[in-house]
Amino acid sequence: MKNYSIEIKWGVIFTVVTLLWMLLEKALGWHDELIAEQAIYTNLFGLVAIALYVFALLDKRKNFFHGEMSWTQGFISGVILSIIVAILSPIAQYISLEIISPEYFNNIIDYSVEEGRMSRENAEDYFNLTSYIIQSFFFAIAVGIITSAIVALILRKK
């Protein structure tokens, strides 16, 4: 466990930052009156997520690998971070959608139906806590692995 304490720390930081982002989205009205904008602006979190992976792997390189890190070492560290983020994602989704923004699903379902993007039944099947937990878990792993590969390539140092 000690070998992965940096990944655990950054996995928790990532989750806290995710919750702070949800608070920001809620405060800016992207979960209610400006819900049409949410699909666009929520993608900005991708830049935050990449920055967090950079900081995490820099931390690992400096404090575990003593300033040197191969691509493989960085990639493995990033994959472990991705798994931790994925494991914590159901908790983050629950807090985000049941505590921070409990009206989000009703609002996005209504918006999707009113705009003709989905039938009510399809929207209700897609926009619910179980669906979002499953999506966030697999998204964290898939995108985390890709991000890890790229960030490890940039940060490798011999």
N, C-alpha and C positions, 0 to 999 in steps of 0.2 A: 504494500500500500504506500509506503514511503516513497518508492520510486515514481509514483503517480500523484503525489500530493500537489504538484503544480497544475496538472490537468484537472484534478478535483477542484482546486481553488478557482481556476478559470471557468470551469463548468458552472460553479455557483455564481461567479461574477456574471457570466453570460446570461444565466437565468434571471438574476436581479435586474440586469440591464433590459432584458426582454420585458419584464414587468413594468419597469420605468417607461419603456417605449409605449406600452399599452396605456399607461396613465396619460402620456402625452397625446396619443391618438384620441383618447376619450376627451381630454381637455380641449383639444382643437376641434371637437365636434365630428370627427370622422366616423363615429359609431352611431350618430343620430342625424342631426340636420345636414351634415355634409358627407353622408355615407357614400354618395356617388364618387367622392374623391378618395375614399379609403383604399380602394383597390390599386390606385396609382401611387399614392404617397406611402403606403405601407412598405413598398419595395425599397424605399430609402433605408429601411433597417438593414438591408443587405450590406450597405457600406459600413454600418456600425458593426455588423457581424464579422466582416472581413477584418476590420481594425482590431476587434477582440482576438481573432485568431493570430494576427500578427503579434500583438502584445503577449499572448500566451506562449507562442513559440520563441519569441525573443527572451522571455522569462526562462523558458526551459533551456535555451542555448546558453544563457549567461549563468544561471544558478544551478544547473544540473550537469550540463556538458562542458562547463568551464570555458565558455567562449567559442567552442567549436561544435559544429553539429552537421552531420551528413544529411543528405536528402532523406535517406531511409529513417534516420533517427527522428527528424522533424516530422516526417509523414506519419510514423507510428504514434508519436506524441499527439499529432492532430487527430488521428483516428480515435485514439482513446478519449480525447476531449470531445469529439463528436458523439461517441457512445454515452458519455456522461451527460452531455447536453440533451441527448435523446431520452435518456432515463429520467431526467428532471423535467422534460417537456410536458408530460401529463399534469404535473403539479402546476406548472406555469399556465397551462391552458385552463385548468380549473379556476385558479385565482383570477386570471384575466377575464374569463367569460361568466363566472358565477359571482364574483365579488366586485371587480373593477367595472365591468360593463355587462351586467346581467340582461340588459335590453338589446344587446348587439344582435343576437340571432333573430329576434322578432323584427328588428329594423332591416337587417339585410335580406331576410325572407320577403318582407313586404316590398322592399325596393326591387328585388330581382323579379318578383311577380308583376309589379306595376310597370316595369320597363320591358316586360315581355321576354326576359332572358331565360326564364324557367317557369314551369308550372309550379303551383304551390306545393304539390306533392314532391316533385324533384328538389325544390328548394329546401323543403323540410328534411328530406333525406340527406342532403348535402350539408346544410348549415345547422349542425348540432354538435354538442360537446363530444360525443363518441367519435364522430367523423373527424373533428378537428384534432382530437388527441391522436388518432391513428395517423392522420396526415402529418402532424408536426413531428411525431416520432420518426417516421420514415424520411421525411424531408430533412430533418436534422442529421441523420446518418448520411444520406445521399449527398446533400450539398456540403456537409462537413468534410466528407472524404475528398470531394473535388477541391474544396477550398484548402484543405490540408496539403494536398499534392502541390498546388500552385504556390502557397505560402512557403512550404518547406523548400521548394526549388529556389525561391527568391532569397530565403534566409540562410541557406546552407553556407557553412563557413568552415574552412580547414585551417 
